Amino acid sequence: MNFTEYQKLALRTAAQKTKKNELFHLVLGLVGEAGEIAEKLKKLVRDKDSNEALIDKADMTKELGDVLWYVAVLADYLEIPLEEVASKNIAKLADRLERDKIGGSGDNR
């Protein structure tokens, strides 16, 4: 499956763009799902001595899928093809790697 196909399929379960506060719903949903991933890893630190071998990959796959769904639908809301999001991100990272700026911080490095 490619990004275009995924985005199209994800939109089958999305609310209409015209729904009141849909942009805020999508943004809050995205950060909420990312927070669920962080929460699971926090419990790994707290309860399992940070043993990465104990990560439940099936559960993480589901949570990462939820994050991907929100990214795809939010991108569509903003009229940005998910394929473009992916390709521009890889191009940005390749440019940073070429300029030896992969580490550090800041969006425009």
N, C-alpha and C positions, 0 to 999 in steps of 0.2 A: 504494500500500500504506500502511496506517495502522500505528500503533504496536502496537495489539492484534493485528493480523494478523501483523506481523513477529515479535512475541514468541511467538505460537503456532507459527509455522513454525520459528523458531530452536530451540524446545524439542524438535522432532523429532530433533535431532542431539545433544541434551544427555544427560548421564548422569542416572541416577535420583538424586533428592534424598537417598535413603537410602544412597547409596554412601559408604563411609568417607572422611572428609576432603573431601567434595565442596565445602563452603563455602570451604575453603582453596584448593582447586584453582581455583575460579572467581575468587577474589580475586587469586591469583598469576597466573592467566592474563590477567586484565584489565590488571594492571600490566605484565606481560611484553609484551603487545601494544602498550600505550602506549609502553613503552620501545623497541620496534622503530621506532615513528614517530620518537621522539626520536633514535634512532641514525642513521636515514636523514638527518635534518636536520643532525645533527652532522657527518656526512660531507660534506654540502653546504657547511657552513661551512668545514670543514677542507680539502676538495679543490677546491671550486668557487667560492671567494671569496663565499660566501653568495648566489649568483646564483639567486634564486627562480624565474627563468624556466626553470631546469634541473630543477625538481622533477618527478619522474615521477608524473604524476597518476593513471595507471592503477595503479601500485604503491601509491600513497597511498590510493586508493579501496579496494583490497583490505585494507590494514592498518586503515583506519577501519572497514571492515565487520567485521573481527575484533574490534575494540574494541566495536562495537555489539552483536555477538553475546554477548560476555561480560556487557555491561551488562544486556541483555534476560534472559539466563538467571540472572544473579545477582539481579536484581530479582524474578524468579519464585521463586527459592529463598527469598527473604525475604518472599514472598507480597505483593509490590507490583506492580500492573500497570504496565507500561512507559508506558502512556498517562498514568498518574498522575505518574510521574517527570517526564515531559516537560511536562505542564501545570503542575505545581507549580514547576518550574524557571523556566518562562516568567513565571509570576505573580510569583515572587520577583524576577526581573530587572526586570520592569515596575514593581514597587514601588520598587526601588532607583532606577530611572531617574526616576520621579515625584518622589522625595525628593532627587534629585541626589546619590545615593550609589553610582553605578555604578562609580566609580573607588575606589581605596583597597584595604584588605585587611580580612579578618575575615569570618566567616560571618554574623554578626548585625549587619551595618551597615545 
